[in-house]
């Protein structure tokens, strides 16, 4: 971690800092700046309020979405290129198909 911070020249006064995809350093980013760099700003309906927004389509994100929906919560899962909301089965299928394969 220290090597990465040194490579980008991150100083204590720059914190919090976010390194985006190993190429771009954001110093003290706002929530909007973070969302813009990860592609979430154009998929979120600003007039809709959800009980839970799940960020990430890995095992933890999908589990959170399933449990939230099973408890009757209105959940949304923005993922670059997809905005899954409402029906948890459809949402999870969309997220699984978009998730990076390792």
Phi and psi in radians as a Rosetta constraint file:
Dihedral C 1 N 2 CA 2 C 2 CIRCULARHARMONIC -1.029 0.35
Dihedral N 2 CA 2 C 2 N 3 CIRCULARHARMONIC -0.694 0.35
Dihedral C 2 N 3 CA 3 C 3 CIRCULARHARMONIC -1.078 0.35
Dihedral N 3 CA 3 C 3 N 4 CIRCULARHARMONIC -0.728 0.35
Dihedral C 3 N 4 CA 4 C 4 CIRCULARHARMONIC -1.130 0.35
Dihedral N 4 CA 4 C 4 N 5 CIRCULARHARMONIC -0.775 0.35
Dihedral C 4 N 5 CA 5 C 5 CIRCULARHARMONIC -1.087 0.35
Dihedral N 5 CA 5 C 5 N 6 CIRCULARHARMONIC -0.712 0.35
Dihedral C 5 N 6 CA 6 C 6 CIRCULARHARMONIC -1.166 0.35
Dihedral N 6 CA 6 C 6 N 7 CIRCULARHARMONIC -0.692 0.35
Dihedral C 6 N 7 CA 7 C 7 CIRCULARHARMONIC -1.061 0.35
Dihedral N 7 CA 7 C 7 N 8 CIRCULARHARMONIC -0.632 0.35
Dihedral C 7 N 8 CA 8 C 8 CIRCULARHARMONIC -1.604 0.35
Dihedral N 8 CA 8 C 8 N 9 CIRCULARHARMONIC -0.026 0.35
Dihedral C 8 N 9 CA 9 C 9 CIRCULARHARMONIC 1.184 0.35
Dihedral N 9 CA 9 C 9 N 10 CIRCULARHARMONIC 0.612 0.35
Dihedral C 9 N 10 CA 10 C 10 CIRCULARHARMONIC -1.352 0.35
Dihedral N 10 CA 10 C 10 N 11 CIRCULARHARMONIC 2.215 0.35
Dihedral C 10 N 11 CA 11 C 11 CIRCULARHARMONIC -1.912 0.35
Dihedral N 11 CA 11 C 11 N 12 CIRCULARHARMONIC 2.808 0.35
Dihedral C 11 N 12 CA 12 C 12 CIRCULARHARMONIC -0.944 0.35
Dihedral N 12 CA 12 C 12 N 13 CIRCULARHARMONIC -0.624 0.35
Dihedral C 12 N 13 CA 13 C 13 CIRCULARHARMONIC -1.271 0.35
Dihedral N 13 CA 13 C 13 N 14 CIRCULARHARMONIC -0.168 0.35
Dihedral C 13 N 14 CA 14 C 14 CIRCULARHARMONIC -1.469 0.35
Dihedral N 14 CA 14 C 14 N 15 CIRCULARHARMONIC -0.209 0.35
Dihedral C 14 N 15 CA 15 C 15 CIRCULARHARMONIC -1.363 0.35
Dihedral N 15 CA 15 C 15 N 16 CIRCULARHARMONIC 2.527 0.35
Dihedral C 15 N 16 CA 16 C 16 CIRCULARHARMONIC -1.264 0.35
Dihedral N 16 CA 16 C 16 N 17 CIRCULARHARMONIC 2.612 0.35
Dihedral C 16 N 17 CA 17 C 17 CIRCULARHARMONIC -2.266 0.35
Dihedral N 17 CA 17 C 17 N 18 CIRCULARHARMONIC 2.661 0.35
Dihedral C 17 N 18 CA 18 C 18 CIRCULARHARMONIC -2.323 0.35
Dihedral N 18 CA 18 C 18 N 19 CIRCULARHARMONIC 2.206 0.35
Dihedral C 18 N 19 CA 19 C 19 CIRCULARHARMONIC -1.760 0.35
Dihedral N 19 CA 19 C 19 N 20 CIRCULARHARMONIC 2.034 0.35
Dihedral C 19 N 20 CA 20 C 20 CIRCULARHARMONIC -1.634 0.35
Dihedral N 20 CA 20 C 20 N 21 CIRCULARHARMONIC 2.014 0.35
Dihedral C 20 N 21 CA 21 C 21 CIRCULARHARMONIC 0.896 0.35
Dihedral N 21 CA 21 C 21 N 22 CIRCULARHARMONIC 0.543 0.35
Dihedral C 21 N 22 CA 22 C 22 CIRCULARHARMONIC 1.215 0.35
Dihedral N 22 CA 22 C 22 N 23 CIRCULARHARMONIC 0.224 0.35
Dihedral C 22 N 23 CA 23 C 23 CIRCULARHARMONIC -2.216 0.35
Dihedral N 23 CA 23 C 23 N 24 CIRCULARHARMONIC -0.507 0.35
Dihedral C 23 N 24 CA 24 C 24 CIRCULARHARMONIC -2.200 0.35
Dihedral N 24 CA 24 C 24 N 25 CIRCULARHARMONIC 2.344 0.35
Dihedral C 24 N 25 CA 25 C 25 CIRCULARHARMONIC -1.830 0.35
Dihedral N 25 CA 25 C 25 N 26 CIRCULARHARMONIC 2.191 0.35
Dihedral C 25 N 26 CA 26 C 26 CIRCULARHARMONIC -1.906 0.35
Dihedral N 26 CA 26 C 26 N 27 CIRCULARHARMONIC 2.110 0.35
Dihedral C 26 N 27 CA 27 C 27 CIRCULARHARMONIC -1.668 0.35
Dihedral N 27 CA 27 C 27 N 28 CIRCULARHARMONIC 2.208 0.35
Dihedral C 27 N 28 CA 28 C 28 CIRCULARHARMONIC 0.823 0.35
Dihedral N 28 CA 28 C 28 N 29 CIRCULARHARMONIC 0.947 0.35
Dihedral C 28 N 29 CA 29 C 29 CIRCULARHARMONIC -1.236 0.35
Dihedral N 29 CA 29 C 29 N 30 CIRCULARHARMONIC 2.616 0.35
Dihedral C 29 N 30 CA 30 C 30 CIRCULARHARMONIC -1.426 0.35
Dihedral N 30 CA 30 C 30 N 31 CIRCULARHARMONIC 2.898 0.35
Dihedral C 30 N 31 CA 31 C 31 CIRCULARHARMONIC -1.029 0.35
Dihedral N 31 CA 31 C 31 N 32 CIRCULARHARMONIC -0.679 0.35
Dihedral C 31 N 32 CA 32 C 32 CIRCULARHARMONIC -1.118 0.35
Dihedral N 32 CA 32 C 32 N 33 CIRCULARHARMONIC -0.738 0.35
Dihedral C 32 N 33 CA 33 C 33 CIRCULARHARMONIC -1.073 0.35
Dihedral N 33 CA 33 C 33 N 34 CIRCULARHARMONIC -0.742 0.35
Dihedral C 33 N 34 CA 34 C 34 CIRCULARHARMONIC -1.086 0.35
Dihedral N 34 CA 34 C 34 N 35 CIRCULARHARMONIC -0.831 0.35
Dihedral C 34 N 35 CA 35 C 35 CIRCULARHARMONIC -1.045 0.35
Dihedral N 35 CA 35 C 35 N 36 CIRCULARHARMONIC -0.734 0.35
Dihedral C 35 N 36 CA 36 C 36 CIRCULARHARMONIC -1.096 0.35
Dihedral N 36 CA 36 C 36 N 37 CIRCULARHARMONIC -0.723 0.35
Dihedral C 36 N 37 CA 37 C 37 CIRCULARHARMONIC -1.267 0.35
Dihedral N 37 CA 37 C 37 N 38 CIRCULARHARMONIC -0.344 0.35
Dihedral C 37 N 38 CA 38 C 38 CIRCULARHARMONIC -1.814 0.35
Dihedral N 38 CA 38 C 38 N 39 CIRCULARHARMONIC 0.103 0.35
Dihedral C 38 N 39 CA 39 C 39 CIRCULARHARMONIC 1.367 0.35
Dihedral N 39 CA 39 C 39 N 40 CIRCULARHARMONIC 0.424 0.35
Dihedral C 39 N 40 CA 40 C 40 CIRCULARHARMONIC -1.653 0.35
Dihedral N 40 CA 40 C 40 N 41 CIRCULARHARMONIC -0.255 0.35
Dihedral C 40 N 41 CA 41 C 41 CIRCULARHARMONIC -1.249 0.35
Dihedral N 41 CA 41 C 41 N 42 CIRCULARHARMONIC -0.489 0.35
Dihedral C 41 N 42 CA 42 C 42 CIRCULARHARMONIC -1.577 0.35
Dihedral N 42 CA 42 C 42 N 43 CIRCULARHARMONIC 0.002 0.35
Dihedral C 42 N 43 CA 43 C 43 CIRCULARHARMONIC -1.974 0.35
Dihedral N 43 CA 43 C 43 N 44 CIRCULARHARMONIC -0.115 0.35
Dihedral C 43 N 44 CA 44 C 44 CIRCULARHARMONIC -1.705 0.35
Dihedral N 44 CA 44 C 44 N 45 CIRCULARHARMONIC 2.221 0.35
Dihedral C 44 N 45 CA 45 C 45 CIRCULARHARMONIC -1.350 0.35
Dihedral N 45 CA 45 C 45 N 46 CIRCULARHARMONIC 1.946 0.35
Dihedral C 45 N 46 CA 46 C 46 CIRCULARHARMONIC -1.229 0.35
Dihedral N 46 CA 46 C 46 N 47 CIRCULARHARMONIC -0.261 0.35
Dihedral C 46 N 47 CA 47 C 47 CIRCULARHARMONIC -1.642 0.35
Dihedral N 47 CA 47 C 47 N 48 CIRCULARHARMONIC -0.096 0.35
Dihedral C 47 N 48 CA 48 C 48 CIRCULARHARMONIC -1.830 0.35
Dihedral N 48 CA 48 C 48 N 49 CIRCULARHARMONIC 2.311 0.35
Dihedral C 48 N 49 CA 49 C 49 CIRCULARHARMONIC -1.879 0.35
Dihedral N 49 CA 49 C 49 N 50 CIRCULARHARMONIC 2.209 0.35
Dihedral C 49 N 50 CA 50 C 50 CIRCULARHARMONIC -1.870 0.35
Dihedral N 50 CA 50 C 50 N 51 CIRCULARHARMONIC 2.689 0.35
Dihedral C 50 N 51 CA 51 C 51 CIRCULARHARMONIC -1.187 0.35
Dihedral N 51 CA 51 C 51 N 52 CIRCULARHARMONIC -0.608 0.35
Dihedral C 51 N 52 CA 52 C 52 CIRCULARHARMONIC -2.581 0.35
Dihedral N 52 CA 52 C 52 N 53 CIRCULARHARMONIC 2.377 0.35
Dihedral C 52 N 53 CA 53 C 53 CIRCULARHARMONIC -2.049 0.35
Dihedral N 53 CA 53 C 53 N 54 CIRCULARHARMONIC 2.102 0.35
Dihedral C 53 N 54 CA 54 C 54 CIRCULARHARMONIC -1.719 0.35
Dihedral N 54 CA 54 C 54 N 55 CIRCULARHARMONIC 2.131 0.35
Dihedral C 54 N 55 CA 55 C 55 CIRCULARHARMONIC -1.841 0.35
Dihedral N 55 CA 55 C 55 N 56 CIRCULARHARMONIC 2.056 0.35
Dihedral C 55 N 56 CA 56 C 56 CIRCULARHARMONIC 1.982 0.35
Dihedral N 56 CA 56 C 56 N 57 CIRCULARHARMONIC 2.375 0.35
Dihedral C 56 N 57 CA 57 C 57 CIRCULARHARMONIC -1.966 0.35
Dihedral N 57 CA 57 C 57 N 58 CIRCULARHARMONIC 0.437 0.35
Dihedral C 57 N 58 CA 58 C 58 CIRCULARHARMONIC -1.450 0.35
Dihedral N 58 CA 58 C 58 N 59 CIRCULARHARMONIC -3.004 0.35
Dihedral C 58 N 59 CA 59 C 59 CIRCULARHARMONIC -0.975 0.35
Dihedral N 59 CA 59 C 59 N 60 CIRCULARHARMONIC -0.717 0.35
Dihedral C 59 N 60 CA 60 C 60 CIRCULARHARMONIC -1.194 0.35
Dihedral N 60 CA 60 C 60 N 61 CIRCULARHARMONIC -0.745 0.35
Dihedral C 60 N 61 CA 61 C 61 CIRCULARHARMONIC -1.114 0.35
Dihedral N 61 CA 61 C 61 N 62 CIRCULARHARMONIC -0.787 0.35
Dihedral C 61 N 62 CA 62 C 62 CIRCULARHARMONIC -1.139 0.35
Dihedral N 62 CA 62 C 62 N 63 CIRCULARHARMONIC -0.672 0.35
Dihedral C 62 N 63 CA 63 C 63 CIRCULARHARMONIC -1.117 0.35
Dihedral N 63 CA 63 C 63 N 64 CIRCULARHARMONIC -0.772 0.35
Dihedral C 63 N 64 CA 64 C 64 CIRCULARHARMONIC -1.060 0.35
Dihedral N 64 CA 64 C 64 N 65 CIRCULARHARMONIC -0.736 0.35
Dihedral C 64 N 65 CA 65 C 65 CIRCULARHARMONIC -1.119 0.35
Dihedral N 65 CA 65 C 65 N 66 CIRCULARHARMONIC -0.763 0.35
Dihedral C 65 N 66 CA 66 C 66 CIRCULARHARMONIC -1.110 0.35
Dihedral N 66 CA 66 C 66 N 67 CIRCULARHARMONIC -0.837 0.35
Dihedral C 66 N 67 CA 67 C 67 CIRCULARHARMONIC -1.121 0.35
Dihedral N 67 CA 67 C 67 N 68 CIRCULARHARMONIC -0.722 0.35
Dihedral C 67 N 68 CA 68 C 68 CIRCULARHARMONIC -1.086 0.35
Dihedral N 68 CA 68 C 68 N 69 CIRCULARHARMONIC -0.802 0.35
Dihedral C 68 N 69 CA 69 C 69 CIRCULARHARMONIC -1.172 0.35
Dihedral N 69 CA 69 C 69 N 70 CIRCULARHARMONIC -0.639 0.35
Dihedral C 69 N 70 CA 70 C 70 CIRCULARHARMONIC -1.183 0.35
Dihedral N 70 CA 70 C 70 N 71 CIRCULARHARMONIC -0.390 0.35
Dihedral C 70 N 71 CA 71 C 71 CIRCULARHARMONIC -1.594 0.35
Dihedral N 71 CA 71 C 71 N 72 CIRCULARHARMONIC 0.067 0.35
Dihedral C 71 N 72 CA 72 C 72 CIRCULARHARMONIC 1.523 0.35
Dihedral N 72 CA 72 C 72 N 73 CIRCULARHARMONIC 0.178 0.35
Dihedral C 72 N 73 CA 73 C 73 CIRCULARHARMONIC -1.407 0.35
Dihedral N 73 CA 73 C 73 N 74 CIRCULARHARMONIC 2.565 0.35
Dihedral C 73 N 74 CA 74 C 74 CIRCULARHARMONIC -1.473 0.35
Dihedral N 74 CA 74 C 74 N 75 CIRCULARHARMONIC 1.984 0.35
Dihedral C 74 N 75 CA 75 C 75 CIRCULARHARMONIC -2.057 0.35
Dihedral N 75 CA 75 C 75 N 76 CIRCULARHARMONIC 2.725 0.35
Dihedral C 75 N 76 CA 76 C 76 CIRCULARHARMONIC -2.347 0.35
Dihedral N 76 CA 76 C 76 N 77 CIRCULARHARMONIC 2.601 0.35
Dihedral C 76 N 77 CA 77 C 77 CIRCULARHARMONIC -2.398 0.35
Dihedral N 77 CA 77 C 77 N 78 CIRCULARHARMONIC 1.580 0.35
Dihedral C 77 N 78 CA 78 C 78 CIRCULARHARMONIC -1.336 0.35
Dihedral N 78 CA 78 C 78 N 79 CIRCULARHARMONIC 2.353 0.35
Dihedral C 78 N 79 CA 79 C 79 CIRCULARHARMONIC -2.474 0.35
Dihedral N 79 CA 79 C 79 N 80 CIRCULARHARMONIC 2.410 0.35
Dihedral C 79 N 80 CA 80 C 80 CIRCULARHARMONIC -0.845 0.35
Dihedral N 80 CA 80 C 80 N 81 CIRCULARHARMONIC 2.108 0.35
Dihedral C 80 N 81 CA 81 C 81 CIRCULARHARMONIC 1.619 0.35
Dihedral N 81 CA 81 C 81 N 82 CIRCULARHARMONIC -0.149 0.35
Dihedral C 81 N 82 CA 82 C 82 CIRCULARHARMONIC -2.488 0.35
Dihedral N 82 CA 82 C 82 N 83 CIRCULARHARMONIC 2.520 0.35
Dihedral C 82 N 83 CA 83 C 83 CIRCULARHARMONIC -2.294 0.35
Dihedral N 83 CA 83 C 83 N 84 CIRCULARHARMONIC 1.861 0.35
Dihedral C 83 N 84 CA 84 C 84 CIRCULARHARMONIC -1.771 0.35
Dihedral N 84 CA 84 C 84 N 85 CIRCULARHARMONIC 2.266 0.35
Dihedral C 84 N 85 CA 85 C 85 CIRCULARHARMONIC -2.624 0.35
Dihedral N 85 CA 85 C 85 N 86 CIRCULARHARMONIC 2.793 0.35
Dihedral C 85 N 86 CA 86 C 86 CIRCULARHARMONIC 1.433 0.35
Dihedral N 86 CA 86 C 86 N 87 CIRCULARHARMONIC -1.894 0.35
Dihedral C 86 N 87 CA 87 C 87 CIRCULARHARMONIC -1.104 0.35
Dihedral N 87 CA 87 C 87 N 88 CIRCULARHARMONIC 1.933 0.35
Dihedral C 87 N 88 CA 88 C 88 CIRCULARHARMONIC -1.109 0.35
Dihedral N 88 CA 88 C 88 N 89 CIRCULARHARMONIC -0.598 0.35
Dihedral C 88 N 89 CA 89 C 89 CIRCULARHARMONIC -1.125 0.35
Dihedral N 89 CA 89 C 89 N 90 CIRCULARHARMONIC -0.809 0.35
Dihedral C 89 N 90 CA 90 C 90 CIRCULARHARMONIC -1.128 0.35
Dihedral N 90 CA 90 C 90 N 91 CIRCULARHARMONIC -0.709 0.35
Dihedral C 90 N 91 CA 91 C 91 CIRCULARHARMONIC -1.066 0.35
Dihedral N 91 CA 91 C 91 N 92 CIRCULARHARMONIC -0.820 0.35
Dihedral C 91 N 92 CA 92 C 92 CIRCULARHARMONIC -1.141 0.35
Dihedral N 92 CA 92 C 92 N 93 CIRCULARHARMONIC -0.686 0.35
Dihedral C 92 N 93 CA 93 C 93 CIRCULARHARMONIC -1.079 0.35
Dihedral N 93 CA 93 C 93 N 94 CIRCULARHARMONIC -0.783 0.35
Dihedral C 93 N 94 CA 94 C 94 CIRCULARHARMONIC -1.062 0.35
Dihedral N 94 CA 94 C 94 N 95 CIRCULARHARMONIC -0.777 0.35
Dihedral C 94 N 95 CA 95 C 95 CIRCULARHARMONIC -1.156 0.35
Dihedral N 95 CA 95 C 95 N 96 CIRCULARHARMONIC -0.712 0.35
Dihedral C 95 N 96 CA 96 C 96 CIRCULARHARMONIC -1.075 0.35
Dihedral N 96 CA 96 C 96 N 97 CIRCULARHARMONIC -0.735 0.35
Dihedral C 96 N 97 CA 97 C 97 CIRCULARHARMONIC -1.192 0.35
Dihedral N 97 CA 97 C 97 N 98 CIRCULARHARMONIC -0.465 0.35
Dihedral C 97 N 98 CA 98 C 98 CIRCULARHARMONIC -1.605 0.35
Dihedral N 98 CA 98 C 98 N 99 CIRCULARHARMONIC -0.246 0.35
Dihedral C 98 N 99 CA 99 C 99 CIRCULARHARMONIC -1.136 0.35
Dihedral N 99 CA 99 C 99 N 100 CIRCULARHARMONIC 2.453 0.35
Dihedral C 99 N 100 CA 100 C 100 CIRCULARHARMONIC -1.094 0.35
Dihedral N 100 CA 100 C 100 N 101 CIRCULARHARMONIC 2.405 0.35
Dihedral C 100 N 101 CA 101 C 101 CIRCULARHARMONIC -1.677 0.35
Dihedral N 101 CA 101 C 101 N 102 CIRCULARHARMONIC 2.272 0.35
